[in-house]
Amino acid sequence: MRIFDHEPGDWKELQDQVAQLFSELDCDVTVGKRVKLVRGEKEIDVAIRDRQTVPPSVYLCECKFWSKPIPQEVIHAFRTVLADFGAHRGFIISRVGFQSGAKEAVQNTNLDLLTFEELQVLFFDRWRIAMGKRYRPQADRLFPYWDYPGKMSKIKWNEEHVQRQQLLIKAYHPILHIGPLFEMEGSVWALPIALPRLNESGNTDGTIILTTYRQVYDFIESSKDLAMKHFQVLYGEIDA
């Protein structure tokens, strides 16, 4: 499974996407960090402090957007960096892979050689769960608006209000769905997801089709505040 829907177009995008991946894993991330080594300093593409391990772990990432496989000289040099800095783990992320014998050179070491796709596969399950936890508060704040007994409306409802509530539930299903049961089931989405598209005024304006996990979470991020507004309007808490 892939975390990102598009390949990085250059070295900077590769570095930024690697940094974003670890940030979404709830790690502390620094791009372009200068670290002190036994002989001088070196700038690290992406430095990570993983607060989810006990004690926290430090990872260093080297991003190589090269058009040819990475030679062993680069690998041996980065192994020295990891040892001098005392990092728990290192990753060299390559656009096209590594020269023959490179994988054997890092066996039984704390250095992983990965393509960008392999990095995403390696961390996908952890990312999937982390993103569910990240957006759980958005589901919690909407929960009283759609689940019984929930909130009491400030205005008297009729059938039109009930139908409106059902439309909002359908339109913002991905946000409402992130709850205890979602976590218990492994934070897995059944894709694709088809949703009514609502404009700022809350009127139906076509259909949204979500086919990847990234699209689902991009939708939640872009829609969370509008969803709250539409429910608050329905319950008479704010004016349309």
Secondary structure, DSSP 8 states (H G I E B T S, - for coil): --S-SS--SSHHHHHHHHHHHHHHTT-EEEEEEEEEETTEEEEEEEEEEETTSSS-EEEEEEEE--SS-B-HHHHHHHHHHHHHHT-SEEEEEESS-B-TTHHHHTTTSSEEEEEHHHHHHHHHHHHHHHHHHHHHHHHHHHHHHHSSS----SS---HHHHHHHHHHHHHTHHHHH-SHHHHHTTS---S-EEEEEE-TTS-EEEEEEE-SHHHHHHHHHHHHHHHHHHHHHHTTSS--
